[in-house]
Amino acid sequence: MATNQPATFDWRAWLVPRRWVAVGAMAALVFAAFLAGRFWPRPTQQESAGPITVQVRERILLVAVGDHLDHAQMVLAELVNAGATETLTKGGVDISFEQQRAQDLVEANRLYRQTAARTGDSTLANVLDELERVLVEIAHSPAQLSSAQLNEIQQRIEARGILFKVRVIGSDVRQRGKSAGQIAPRGRS
């Protein structure tokens, strides 16, 4: 008859020298791995995102300023051509969309102007200063303009030649960005 007695633990099985050799060998391997990890020469680590050089910062600035000037040029062109493309109603022309875009551009324009002045690009800083004045004027004008008010803003934009200056400086900035090279086109890695 088989009895179902629980198996008892036999301590004598652990005292067999063969087991102690295996335990000692495992301890020696763990210790050797620890020492190897501590004293093995480490490869030199190269920083993947190293410090940004002055040239890279300038290229990034040129791309950002180029985009900014493109957006400003669109706002100015829409206002200059507003009377030709829209019919004037009794209330005048609604420029609330252009006002909002001009307000957004003013904030960015200040940063770009200050950076251009700090880096010594006085031509760009001067054009951005003139552009800022025009954008502030647009942002703070009434949302509904009469034909006379619209004409006045259009004449000021044309008299200052700001649209032409923005186009020329924008073209120059894009050209400088291209000649600096090594900037991947947007949308590609």
Residue, then its C-alpha position, 0 to 999 in steps of 0.5 A: m500500500a502506498t501512503n501519501q505522506p508529504a515529502t520531507f526535506d533532506w538537509r543532507a542533500w545540500l551538504v554534498p561537496r558536489r553541490w558546494v562546488a557548483v555554488g562556488a563556481m556560480a559565485a565566482l562567475v558573478f564576481a568575475a562578471f562584476l569585476a569585468g564590468r567595473f574595469w573593462p574600458r568603456p567606449t568613448q561616447q559621442e554626443s548625438a545632439g552635440p552643441i549647436t554651432v553658431q552656423v547652425r543657429e544662423r541657418i535655423l534663424l534664416v529659415a524661421v525668418g523666411d517663413h515669417l516674412d512669407h506670412a507677413q507678405m501674404v497679410l500685406a498683399e491681401l490688404v493692398n489688394a483688398g479693394a480689388t478683390e472684395t466688394l465694398t459694402k455699406g459697412g466697408v471691408d472686414i479685415s478682422f482676419e488680417q488683424q488677427r494674423a497681423q497681431d500674431l506676426v507682431e509678437a514673432n516679429r519682435l523676437y526676430r528683430q531683436t535677434a537680428a539686431r543682436t547678431g549684427d544683421s542691421t538690414l534685416a533688423n531695419v526691415l523687421d522694425e518697419l514691418e513691425r510698425v505696419l503690422v501694429e498699425i493693422a492690428h490696432s485699426p478697426a475691424q470694419l474699414s471704410s473705403a477711405q480708411l482702406n485706401e489710407i492704409q494701402q497708400r501707407i503700405e505702398a509709400r513705405g515700400i514695405l511690401f517690396k522690402v519684405r519681398v526683397i529681404g525674404s528672397d535674400v534670407r531664403q538665398r542665404g539659407k540655401s547657400a548655408g546648405q545642410i538644411a533639409p527641406r521641410g517635411r523630409s528627414 
